[in-house]
Amino acid sequence: MKLIIVILGILKLVDLSTAQSDVVGKITIGFQGWFAARGDGSPIDAYWHWSRDWGQPPSLTNHALESYPDMREYTEYFATDFPPLGNGQPARIFSSFNNQTLDVQFRWMREHDIDTVALQRFNPFGGEGPTRDAMAEKVKVFSELHGRKFYIMYDVSDWLAVEEQIKEDWTQKMSQYISSPAYAMQNGMPVVCIWGFGFNDGQRPFTPEQALNVINWFKDQNLYVIGGVPTHWRNENEDSRPGFMEVYTSFHMISPWMVGRITNLPDVDHYYENVQTPDHDLLRTLGIDYQPCVIPGNNTARHRQHGDFMWRQFYNMKRIGVEGIYISMWDEYNEANQIAKTAEDDSQIPVGSPFLPLDEDGVRCTSDYYLRLTQDGGRMLKNEAPLTEVRPTIPWPESYNTK
């Protein structure tokens, strides 16, 4: 796309494809921002996503977690009914609604060169809506404060009235954020993502016609539309419904889902050779950008291999020549796929809990290890560091022994 502008009376042709680029060539993280606690000031006022019964604090018999955060940098926190940590300290939790929490987490993003935040937005027309609305405003504020970019990433799961409600939500609420200097832009257009069309399951029963109606409406708003699509979108099988190719190829960028697909290094290489490389080859011919998922792995399921699992994905994606990378996820302590700071060892998790710390395979890792690994992967993506098959990130640098 090109735009003619006049500067000091001189006509100038500007190529918008070279304008501000906040997803192509960048590291984007999926940000849930869905943890709350009773008394944190949030509209939901409950132990949202910490507990199965949100009305009660998390405990050994009432929690929704697979991993436990490193709480040492949070100065505002909330009590739990867990036993003490292994070091004898009380087991506490943070609230994503809390400003000190967000300041800490966005500082981590800035310190580790994470460019862009994709704020997950599930159906906002139910009881969670006011809290999700408030989180959008807070993400804007802290993105501006810490020099990060952000965009809205709609998840259509279980949102049966999405075809009309998503348009209403964008028009009446979310579109206001594109005026923020922190709102992500690509090819001269504000960015939005729609995750979930085409998945072959009961949570996303939408037809191609419904999906195209939504996608084309957003494109008509002059938005750069990313599609969070099934892993096997290209062949329209396995996790993809048939008949969705027109939907998939209507997006400006495609980001296929990978959580649950790979658990070890042979899996990573299999998908690189048989799925992701041919995906990118096809998308290149169609002029569609490719933003594959890179995942740290479920540490409680022992997938991480002290970073080798994640690094192999960075290495393979750089070999493909992908346009950008989407990290799944920032704060997914519920599925143990988070890169945000995590308990290092048994001293930092509740006694008797099922959570495994980062040293679960016997290799000591700092709580920020996957932030540092993401930073190094981003440098390789951006040609700031050479392509290397061997992970350059040290799990526990000697300098940490003096901290």
URHUHU-V566406 format. One record per backbone hydrogen bond with DSSP energy under -0.5 kcal/mol. NH is the residue of the N-H (numbers start at 1). CO is the residue of the C=O. E is the energy in kcal/mol with one decimal. If there is no record, write none. Layout:
BEGIN
nh	co	e
NH	CO	E
NH	CO	E
END
This chain:
BEGIN
nh	co	e
3	14	-2.5
5	3	-0.5
5	12	-2.4
7	5	-0.5
7	10	-2.2
10	7	-2.0
11	9	-0.5
12	5	-2.4
14	3	-3.1
14	12	-0.6
15	13	-0.5
16	1	-2.3
16	14	-0.8
17	1	-0.7
18	15	-1.6
19	16	-1.4
22	20	-0.5
22	185	-2.1
25	323	-5.3
26	23	-1.6
28	26	-0.6
28	325	-2.6
29	116	-2.4
30	327	-2.3
31	29	-0.6
31	118	-2.6
32	30	-0.6
36	48	-1.3
40	37	-1.9
47	54	-3.1
48	46	-2.1
50	47	-1.1
51	47	-1.9
54	52	-0.9
56	53	-2.1
59	62	-1.2
62	59	-0.7
64	50	-2.5
66	333	-2.6
67	333	-1.3
70	341	-1.2
71	69	-0.7
74	71	-1.4
75	73	-0.6
78	93	-2.4
80	91	-0.8
81	58	-2.7
85	89	-3.2
86	346	-0.8
86	349	-1.3
87	347	-1.7
88	85	-2.1
92	90	-0.7
93	78	-2.1
96	35	-2.5
97	35	-0.8
98	95	-1.3
102	98	-2.1
103	99	-2.5
104	100	-2.2
105	101	-2.7
106	102	-2.7
107	103	-1.6
108	104	-2.1
109	105	-1.8
110	106	-2.3
111	107	-3.0
112	108	-1.4
113	110	-1.4
114	109	-2.5
115	27	-0.8
115	113	-0.7
116	27	-2.0
117	149	-2.7
118	29	-3.0
118	116	-0.5
119	117	-0.9
119	151	-2.4
120	31	-2.4
120	118	-0.6
121	153	-2.9
126	123	-0.6
129	126	-1.3
132	128	-2.3
133	129	-2.8
134	130	-2.1
135	131	-2.3
136	132	-1.8
137	133	-1.5
138	134	-2.1
139	135	-2.8
140	136	-1.9
141	137	-2.2
142	138	-2.6
143	139	-2.1
144	140	-2.3
145	141	-2.2
146	142	-1.8
147	143	-0.6
147	144	-0.7
148	143	-2.3
149	115	-2.4
150	182	-2.0
151	117	-2.3
152	191	-0.6
153	119	-2.8
154	152	-0.6
154	193	-2.7
155	121	-2.1
156	154	-0.5
156	195	-2.5
158	203	-2.9
159	156	-2.0
160	158	-1.0
162	159	-1.7
164	161	-0.9
165	161	-2.2
166	162	-2.3
168	164	-1.8
169	165	-2.8
170	166	-2.2
171	167	-2.7
172	168	-2.8
173	169	-2.1
174	169	-1.9
175	170	-2.7
176	173	-1.1
177	174	-1.8
178	175	-1.3
179	176	-1.1
180	177	-1.8
183	180	-1.7
184	150	-3.0
186	189	-2.9
187	20	-0.5
188	20	-0.6
189	186	-1.7
190	222	-0.6
191	184	-1.9
192	224	-2.3
193	152	-2.2
194	226	-2.5
195	154	-3.5
196	228	-2.7
199	196	-1.3
200	239	-2.5
201	199	-1.6
204	201	-1.0
211	207	-2.3
212	208	-2.8
213	209	-2.0
214	210	-1.8
215	211	-2.8
216	212	-2.7
217	213	-1.4
218	214	-2.1
219	215	-2.4
220	216	-2.0
221	217	-0.7
221	218	-0.9
222	219	-1.7
223	218	-1.0
224	190	-3.3
225	223	-0.7
226	192	-2.7
226	224	-0.6
227	253	-2.6
228	194	-2.1
228	226	-0.6
229	227	-0.9
229	255	-0.9
233	230	-1.3
236	232	-1.0
237	232	-1.3
240	237	-2.1
241	198	-3.0
244	241	-0.6
248	244	-2.6
249	245	-2.5
250	247	-1.5
251	248	-1.1
252	225	-2.2
253	225	-1.4
254	289	-2.4
255	227	-3.0
257	229	-2.3
261	258	-2.3
262	258	-0.9
268	264	-2.0
269	265	-2.3
270	266	-2.3
271	267	-2.5
272	268	-2.0
273	269	-2.3
274	270	-2.8
275	271	-1.9
276	271	-3.4
277	272	-1.8
279	275	-1.9
280	276	-2.5
281	277	-2.3
282	278	-2.2
283	279	-2.6
284	280	-2.5
285	281	-1.4
286	282	-1.4
287	283	-0.9
287	284	-0.7
288	283	-2.4
289	252	-2.4
291	254	-2.9
292	324	-0.7
293	256	-0.9
294	326	-2.4
296	328	-0.5
299	297	-0.8
299	336	-1.6
302	299	-0.8
303	298	-2.2
307	304	-0.9
308	305	-2.3
309	304	-1.6
311	307	-2.6
312	308	-2.1
313	309	-1.0
314	310	-2.0
315	311	-2.9
316	312	-2.5
317	313	-2.7
318	314	-2.2
319	315	-1.9
320	316	-1.9
321	317	-1.6
322	317	-1.8
323	290	-1.1
324	290	-1.4
325	26	-2.0
326	292	-2.5
327	28	-3.4
327	325	-0.5
328	294	-2.0
328	326	-0.6
329	327	-0.7
330	30	-3.0
331	30	-0.5
333	331	-2.0
335	332	-1.0
336	332	-0.6
337	332	-1.8
339	329	-1.0
339	330	-0.7
340	330	-2.3
342	367	-1.1
343	68	-2.6
348	345	-2.1
349	346	-1.1
351	84	-2.7
353	350	-1.9
356	66	-0.6
358	343	-2.3
359	344	-1.3
360	357	-1.3
362	359	-2.4
364	362	-0.6
366	395	-2.5
369	366	-2.1
371	368	-0.8
372	368	-2.4
373	369	-2.5
374	370	-1.6
375	371	-2.2
376	372	-2.2
377	373	-2.5
378	374	-2.5
379	375	-1.9
380	376	-1.9
381	377	-2.3
382	378	-2.2
383	380	-1.3
384	379	-2.9
385	379	-1.2
391	389	-0.5
397	394	-0.5
400	397	-1.7
401	398	-1.7
402	399	-1.2
403	400	-1.1
END
